[in-house]
Amino acid sequence: MGKKKTATKRSRTPRDTSTRINLADYGIELSAVIEEIRPYLSGTRAEISERAGAMTSTSISNVLNGSVKPSLGAVAALAHASGGRIIVKYEPPAKAKAKR
């Protein structure tokens, strides 16, 4: 019988949280998307949480009342809970003249 391998722990480089990306700088306003989703959410926070899957009723309340900034994942989960979906699409830059 061979020796059982043990998992080695990789050291992670700590994230630099002093410079977070401001989504608004790129024209992305997730709180505005939440406002679009809100009319389509029905039921109690617990029922919405069940449909959203990965969100607790507390985190749903925090996102909906604006006390926390929503992540893209939270927006997608709430869209799913409402019966809708989020579409993220890349728009490439306008074609530049071909280099010769």
DSSP file (Angstrom, degrees, kcal/mol; ACC not computed):
  #  RESIDUE AA STRUCTURE BP1 BP2  ACC     N-H-->O    O-->H-N    N-H-->O    O-->H-N    TCO  KAPPA ALPHA  PHI   PSI    X-CA   Y-CA   Z-CA
    1    1 A M              0   0    0      0, 0.0     2,-0.1     0, 0.0     3,-0.1   0.000 360.0 360.0 360.0 138.2    0.0    0.0    0.0
    2    2 A G        -     0   0    0      1,-0.1     2,-0.2     3,-0.0     3,-0.0  -0.354 360.0 -90.5 -80.8 162.9    1.2    3.4   -0.9
    3    3 A K        -     0   0    0     -2,-0.1     2,-0.4     1,-0.1    -1,-0.1  -0.512  43.3-114.3 -72.0 137.6    1.6    6.3    1.5
    4    4 A K        -     0   0    0     -2,-0.2     2,-0.2    -3,-0.1    -1,-0.1  -0.589  29.3-129.4 -76.2 127.3   -1.4    8.5    1.8
    5    5 A K        -     0   0    0     -2,-0.4     2,-0.4     1,-0.0    -1,-0.1  -0.541  16.9-147.0 -77.6 140.0   -0.8   12.0    0.4
    6    6 A T        -     0   0    0     -2,-0.2     2,-0.2     1,-0.0    -1,-0.0  -0.844  24.6-105.0-105.4 146.3   -1.7   14.9    2.7
    7    7 A A        -     0   0    0     -2,-0.4     2,-0.4     1,-0.1    -1,-0.0  -0.447  31.2-139.0 -69.0 135.0   -3.0   18.1    1.3
    8    8 A T        -     0   0    0     -2,-0.2     2,-0.6     1,-0.0    -1,-0.1  -0.786  15.6-125.1 -95.9 141.3   -0.5   20.9    1.4
    9    9 A K        -     0   0    0     -2,-0.4     2,-0.4     1,-0.0    -1,-0.0  -0.738  20.0-144.7 -88.6 122.6   -1.7   24.3    2.4
   10   10 A R        -     0   0    0     -2,-0.6     2,-0.4     1,-0.0    -1,-0.0  -0.677  16.4-124.8 -85.2 137.3   -0.9   27.0   -0.1
   11   11 A S        -     0   0    0     -2,-0.4     2,-0.4     1,-0.0    -1,-0.0  -0.671  25.3-144.9 -81.6 136.2   -0.1   30.4    1.2
   12   12 A R        -     0   0    0     -2,-0.4    -1,-0.0     3,-0.0     3,-0.0  -0.791  12.6-122.2-102.1 141.7   -2.3   33.1   -0.2
   13   13 A T        -     0   0    0     -2,-0.4     2,-0.0     1,-0.1     0, 0.0  -0.703  37.7-113.8 -78.4 128.0   -1.2   36.6   -0.9
   14   14 A P        -     0   0    0      0, 0.0     2,-0.2     0, 0.0    -1,-0.1  -0.361  32.3-111.3 -64.9 142.0   -3.4   38.9    1.1
   15   15 A R        -     0   0    0      1,-0.1     2,-1.1     2,-0.0     3,-0.0  -0.473  20.5-123.0 -73.2 141.4   -5.6   41.1   -1.1
   16   16 A D    >   +     0   0    0     -2,-0.2     3,-0.6     1,-0.2    -1,-0.1  -0.760  33.2 176.2 -84.1 103.4   -4.9   44.8   -1.1
   17   17 A T  T 3   +     0   0    0     -2,-1.1     3,-0.4     1,-0.2    -1,-0.2   0.434  62.1  84.2 -90.3   0.8   -8.3   46.2    0.0
   18   18 A S  T 3  S+     0   0    0      1,-0.3     2,-0.5    -3,-0.0    -1,-0.2   0.766  94.1  44.3 -74.8 -22.6   -7.1   49.8    0.0
   19   19 A T  S <  S+     0   0    0     -3,-0.6    -1,-0.3     2,-0.0     2,-0.2  -0.723  76.0 172.7-123.7  82.2   -7.8   50.1   -3.7
   20   20 A R        -     0   0    0     -2,-0.5     2,-0.4    -3,-0.4    -3,-0.1  -0.583  39.4-104.4 -85.8 151.1  -11.1   48.6   -4.5
   21   21 A I        -     0   0    0     -2,-0.2     2,-0.9     1,-0.1     3,-0.1  -0.617  26.1-142.5 -76.1 127.5  -12.6   48.9   -8.0
   22   22 A N    >   -     0   0    0     -2,-0.4     3,-1.6     1,-0.2     4,-0.4  -0.822   8.0-159.9 -91.5 107.1  -15.4   51.5   -8.0
   23   23 A L  G > >S+     0   0    0     -2,-0.9     5,-2.0     1,-0.3     3,-1.7   0.813  87.5  65.8 -58.7 -31.7  -18.0   50.0  -10.4
   24   24 A A  G > 5S+     0   0    0      1,-0.3     3,-1.6     3,-0.2    -1,-0.3   0.799  89.7  66.4 -62.1 -27.8  -19.6   53.3  -11.0
   25   25 A D  G < 5S+     0   0    0     -3,-1.6    -1,-0.3     1,-0.3    -2,-0.2   0.742 105.3  44.4 -62.8 -21.4  -16.3   54.5  -12.7
   26   26 A Y  G < 5S-     0   0    0     -3,-1.7    -1,-0.3    -4,-0.4    -2,-0.2   0.187 125.0-100.1-108.7  14.0  -17.1   51.9  -15.4
   27   27 A G  T < 5S+     0   0    0     -3,-1.6     2,-0.6     1,-0.2    -3,-0.2   0.727  80.1 134.0  77.2  21.6  -20.8   52.8  -15.7
   28   28 A I      < +     0   0    0     -5,-2.0     2,-0.6    -6,-0.1    -1,-0.2  -0.919  26.6 175.2-110.3 114.9  -22.0   49.9  -13.6
   29   29 A E    >>  +     0   0    0     -2,-0.6     4,-1.3     1,-0.1     3,-0.6  -0.826   3.7 176.3-118.9  89.0  -24.7   50.7  -11.0
   30   30 A L  H 3> S+     0   0    0     -2,-0.6     4,-2.1     1,-0.2    -1,-0.1   0.823  80.4  59.9 -65.0 -30.9  -25.8   47.5   -9.4
   31   31 A S  H 3> S+     0   0    0      1,-0.2     4,-1.6     2,-0.2    -1,-0.2   0.847 102.6  53.4 -66.4 -30.6  -28.0   49.3   -7.0
   32   32 A A  H <> S+     0   0    0     -3,-0.6     4,-1.2     2,-0.2    -1,-0.2   0.865 107.2  51.3 -68.5 -35.4  -29.9   50.7  -10.0
   33   33 A V  H  X S+     0   0    0     -4,-1.3     4,-1.9     2,-0.2    -2,-0.2   0.887 105.5  56.0 -67.6 -38.4  -30.4   47.1  -11.2
   34   34 A I  H  X S+     0   0    0     -4,-2.1     4,-2.6     1,-0.2    -1,-0.2   0.908 104.3  53.5 -58.0 -41.5  -31.7   46.1   -7.8
   35   35 A E  H  < S+     0   0    0     -4,-1.6    -1,-0.2     1,-0.2    -2,-0.2   0.829 107.8  50.7 -64.5 -31.1  -34.4   48.9   -8.2
   36   36 A E  H  < S+     0   0    0     -4,-1.2    -1,-0.2    -3,-0.2    -2,-0.2   0.851 114.3  44.1 -71.4 -34.5  -35.4   47.3  -11.6
   37   37 A I  H >< S+     0   0    0     -4,-1.9     3,-2.3     1,-0.2     4,-0.5   0.850  94.5  80.4 -76.8 -36.2  -35.7   43.9  -10.0
   38   38 A R  G >< S+     0   0    0     -4,-2.6     3,-1.6     1,-0.3    -1,-0.2   0.800  86.1  55.2 -46.9 -46.0  -37.5   45.0   -6.8
   39   39 A P  G 3  S+     0   0    0      0, 0.0    -1,-0.3     0, 0.0    -2,-0.1   0.744 107.7  52.2 -63.3 -19.3  -41.1   45.2   -8.4
   40   40 A Y  G <  S+     0   0    0     -3,-2.3     2,-0.5    -4,-0.2    -2,-0.2   0.479  86.3  97.7 -95.7  -3.1  -40.8   41.6   -9.5
   41   41 A L    <   +     0   0    0     -3,-1.6     2,-0.3    -4,-0.5    41,-0.1  -0.750  53.1 178.1 -86.5 126.4  -39.8   40.2   -6.1
   42   42 A S        +     0   0    0     -2,-0.5     2,-0.1    39,-0.3    -2,-0.0  -0.922  33.7  32.5-128.1 155.6  -42.8   38.7   -4.3
   43   43 A G  S    S-     0   0    0     -2,-0.3     2,-0.0     4,-0.1    -2,-0.0  -0.359  92.8 -40.5  98.3-178.5  -43.3   37.0   -1.0
   44   44 A T     >  -     0   0    0     -2,-0.1     4,-2.6     1,-0.1     5,-0.2  -0.274  59.0-104.1 -76.5 167.9  -41.5   37.3    2.3
   45   45 A R  H  > S+     0   0    0      1,-0.2     4,-2.6     2,-0.2     5,-0.1   0.873 124.4  54.4 -60.8 -36.1  -37.8   37.7    2.7
   46   46 A A  H  > S+     0   0    0      2,-0.2     4,-2.0     1,-0.2    -1,-0.2   0.896 109.2  46.7 -64.9 -40.3  -37.6   34.0    3.7
   47   47 A E  H  > S+     0   0    0      2,-0.2     4,-2.0     1,-0.2    -2,-0.2   0.904 113.2  48.4 -68.3 -41.2  -39.4   33.0    0.5
   48   48 A I  H  X S+     0   0    0     -4,-2.6     4,-2.7     1,-0.2    -2,-0.2   0.913 110.2  53.2 -63.2 -41.8  -37.2   35.2   -1.7
   49   49 A S  H  X S+     0   0    0     -4,-2.6     4,-1.7     1,-0.2     6,-0.4   0.895 106.9  51.7 -59.8 -41.9  -34.2   33.7    0.1
   50   50 A E  H  < S+     0   0    0     -4,-2.0    -1,-0.2     1,-0.2    -2,-0.2   0.910 114.2  42.7 -62.6 -42.8  -35.3   30.2   -0.7
   51   51 A R  H  < S+     0   0    0     -4,-2.0    -2,-0.2     1,-0.2    -1,-0.2   0.841 111.5  55.1 -72.1 -33.0  -35.7   31.1   -4.4
   52   52 A A  H  < S-     0   0    0     -4,-2.7     2,-1.6     1,-0.2    -1,-0.2   0.781  89.9-161.0 -72.6 -26.4  -32.4   33.1   -4.5
   53   53 A G  S  < S+     0   0    0     -4,-1.7    -1,-0.2    -5,-0.2    -2,-0.1  -0.572  72.8  43.0  87.7 -80.2  -30.5   30.1   -3.2
   54   54 A A  S    S+     0   0    0     -2,-1.6     2,-0.4    -3,-0.1    -1,-0.2   0.406  96.7  87.3 -89.3   2.7  -27.3   31.4   -1.8
   55   55 A M        -     0   0    0     -6,-0.4    -2,-0.2    -7,-0.1     2,-0.1  -0.846  66.6-138.2-108.9 138.8  -28.6   34.5    0.0
   56   56 A T     >  -     0   0    0     -2,-0.4     4,-2.1     1,-0.1     5,-0.2  -0.472  29.3-112.0 -82.0 162.2  -29.9   34.6    3.6
   57   57 A S  H  > S+     0   0    0      1,-0.2     4,-2.2     2,-0.2     5,-0.1   0.840 119.1  55.2 -64.2 -31.1  -33.0   36.7    4.3
   58   58 A T  H  > S+     0   0    0      2,-0.2     4,-2.5     1,-0.2    -1,-0.2   0.932 108.1  46.6 -66.4 -45.5  -30.8   39.1    6.3
   59   59 A S  H  > S+     0   0    0      1,-0.2     4,-2.2     2,-0.2    -2,-0.2   0.863 111.0  53.2 -67.0 -33.2  -28.5   39.7    3.3
   60   60 A I  H  X S+     0   0    0     -4,-2.1     4,-2.8     2,-0.2     5,-0.2   0.943 110.1  47.6 -63.5 -46.8  -31.5   40.2    1.1
   61   61 A S  H  X S+     0   0    0     -4,-2.2     4,-2.4     1,-0.2     6,-0.3   0.918 111.3  51.3 -59.0 -44.3  -32.9   42.8    3.5
   62   62 A N  H  <>S+     0   0    0     -4,-2.5     5,-1.4     1,-0.2     6,-1.3   0.888 113.6  44.0 -62.4 -39.8  -29.5   44.5    3.6
   63   63 A V  H ><5S+     0   0    0     -4,-2.2     3,-0.8     3,-0.2    -2,-0.2   0.929 115.3  47.8 -69.8 -45.4  -29.2   44.7   -0.2
   64   64 A L  H 3<5S+     0   0    0     -4,-2.8    -2,-0.2     1,-0.2    -1,-0.2   0.819 113.2  46.7 -69.3 -30.6  -32.8   45.8   -0.7
   65   65 A N  T 3<5S-     0   0    0     -4,-2.4    -1,-0.2    -5,-0.2    -2,-0.2   0.491 112.1-119.0 -90.9  -0.5  -32.7   48.5    1.9
   66   66 A G  T < 5S+     0   0    0     -3,-0.8    -3,-0.2    -4,-0.4    -4,-0.1   0.592  76.8 125.5  82.2  10.4  -29.4   49.8    0.6
   67   67 A S  S   <S+     0   0    0     -5,-1.4     2,-0.3    -6,-0.3    -4,-0.2   0.715  77.3  33.7 -77.5 -17.9  -27.3   49.2    3.8
   68   68 A V  S    S-     0   0    0     -6,-1.3    -2,-0.2    -9,-0.1    -1,-0.1  -0.978  88.5-113.1-131.3 149.8  -24.8   47.2    1.8
   69   69 A K        -     0   0    0     -2,-0.3     2,-0.1     1,-0.1    -6,-0.1  -0.660  40.5-121.4 -77.2 131.5  -23.6   47.5   -1.8
   70   70 A P        -     0   0    0      0, 0.0     2,-0.2     0, 0.0   -40,-0.2  -0.444  17.6-136.1 -75.4 147.0  -24.8   44.5   -3.8
   71   71 A S     >  -     0   0    0     -2,-0.1     4,-2.2     1,-0.1     5,-0.2  -0.516  28.9-107.5 -87.9 166.4  -22.3   42.2   -5.5
   72   72 A L  H  > S+     0   0    0      1,-0.2     4,-2.5     2,-0.2     5,-0.2   0.884 122.8  54.6 -62.0 -36.6  -22.9   40.9   -9.0
   73   73 A G  H  > S+     0   0    0      2,-0.2     4,-2.4     1,-0.2    -1,-0.2   0.898 107.2  49.2 -62.9 -41.0  -23.7   37.5   -7.5
   74   74 A A  H  > S+     0   0    0      2,-0.2     4,-2.4     1,-0.2     5,-0.2   0.904 111.3  49.7 -65.4 -40.7  -26.3   39.0   -5.2
   75   75 A V  H  X S+     0   0    0     -4,-2.2     4,-2.4     1,-0.2    -2,-0.2   0.921 111.7  48.6 -63.8 -43.1  -27.9   40.9   -8.1
   76   76 A A  H  X S+     0   0    0     -4,-2.5     4,-2.3     2,-0.2    -2,-0.2   0.900 111.0  50.5 -63.6 -40.5  -28.0   37.6  -10.1
   77   77 A A  H  X S+     0   0    0     -4,-2.4     4,-2.3     2,-0.2    -2,-0.2   0.906 112.3  46.5 -64.8 -41.5  -29.5   35.7   -7.2
   78   78 A L  H  X S+     0   0    0     -4,-2.4     4,-1.5     2,-0.2     6,-0.2   0.874 110.4  53.1 -69.2 -36.1  -32.2   38.3   -6.7
   79   79 A A  H  X>S+     0   0    0     -4,-2.4     5,-2.4     2,-0.2     4,-0.6   0.927 110.4  48.1 -61.9 -43.3  -32.9   38.4  -10.5
   80   80 A H  H ><5S+     0   0    0     -4,-2.3     3,-1.3     1,-0.2    -2,-0.2   0.917 108.9  53.2 -61.6 -43.6  -33.3   34.6  -10.4
   81   81 A A  H 3<5S+     0   0    0     -4,-2.3   -39,-0.3     1,-0.3    -1,-0.2   0.794 107.8  52.1 -62.9 -27.6  -35.6   34.9   -7.3
   82   82 A S  H 3<5S-     0   0    0     -4,-1.5    -1,-0.3    -3,-0.2    -2,-0.2   0.588 122.2-106.6 -83.9 -10.0  -37.8   37.3   -9.3
   83   83 A G  T <<5S+     0   0    0     -3,-1.3    -3,-0.2    -4,-0.6    -2,-0.1   0.420  90.5  95.9  97.5  -0.1  -38.1   34.9  -12.2
   84   84 A G      < -     0   0    0     -5,-2.4    -1,-0.3    -6,-0.2     2,-0.3  -0.233  61.4-135.3-105.5-163.2  -35.7   37.0  -14.4
   85   85 A R        -     0   0    0     -2,-0.1     2,-0.4    -3,-0.1    -8,-0.1  -0.984  11.1-120.8-153.5 160.5  -32.0   36.8  -15.2
   86   86 A I        -     0   0    0     -2,-0.3     2,-0.5   -10,-0.1   -10,-0.0  -0.871  21.1-158.1-103.5 136.1  -28.9   39.0  -15.5
   87   87 A I        -     0   0    0     -2,-0.4     2,-0.5     2,-0.0    -2,-0.0  -0.974   3.4-166.3-117.0 122.3  -27.0   39.1  -18.7
   88   88 A V        +     0   0    0     -2,-0.5     2,-0.4     2,-0.0    -2,-0.0  -0.936  14.7 179.8-107.7 125.0  -23.4   40.3  -18.6
   89   89 A K        -     0   0    0     -2,-0.5     2,-0.4     2,-0.0    -2,-0.0  -0.981  23.7-136.8-132.5 136.9  -22.1   41.1  -22.1
   90   90 A Y        -     0   0    0     -2,-0.4    -2,-0.0     0, 0.0     0, 0.0  -0.778  13.5-159.1 -89.7 131.5  -18.7   42.3  -23.2
   91   91 A E        -     0   0    0     -2,-0.4     3,-0.1     3,-0.0    -2,-0.0  -0.943  16.1-141.2-109.8 111.2  -18.7   45.1  -25.9
   92   92 A P        -     0   0    0      0, 0.0     3,-0.1     0, 0.0     0, 0.0  -0.275  29.6 -92.2 -68.5 158.6  -15.4   45.2  -27.7
   93   93 A P        -     0   0    0      0, 0.0     3,-0.1     0, 0.0     0, 0.0  -0.246  53.4 -83.2 -66.3 158.9  -13.9   48.5  -28.7
   94   94 A A        -     0   0    0      1,-0.1     2,-0.1    -3,-0.1    -3,-0.0  -0.315  61.2 -89.6 -58.8 145.3  -14.7   50.0  -32.1
   95   95 A K        -     0   0    0     -3,-0.1     2,-0.2     1,-0.1    -1,-0.1  -0.371  42.3-147.2 -63.6 129.5  -12.4   48.5  -34.7
   96   96 A A        -     0   0    0      1,-0.1     3,-0.1    -2,-0.1    -1,-0.1  -0.534  36.7 -78.7 -88.4 162.1   -9.3   50.5  -35.1
   97   97 A K        -     0   0    0     -2,-0.2    -1,-0.1     1,-0.1     2,-0.1  -0.361  57.3-102.7 -60.1 139.1   -7.6   50.8  -38.5
   98   98 A A        -     0   0    0      1,-0.1     2,-0.3    -3,-0.1    -1,-0.1  -0.404  33.3-124.8 -66.3 136.9   -5.6   47.7  -39.3
   99   99 A K              0   0    0      1,-0.1    -1,-0.1    -2,-0.1    -3,-0.0  -0.616 360.0 360.0 -81.6 141.1   -1.9   48.0  -38.8
  100  100 A R              0   0    0     -2,-0.3    -1,-0.1     0, 0.0    -2,-0.0   0.385 360.0 360.0-111.6 360.0    0.3   47.2  -41.8
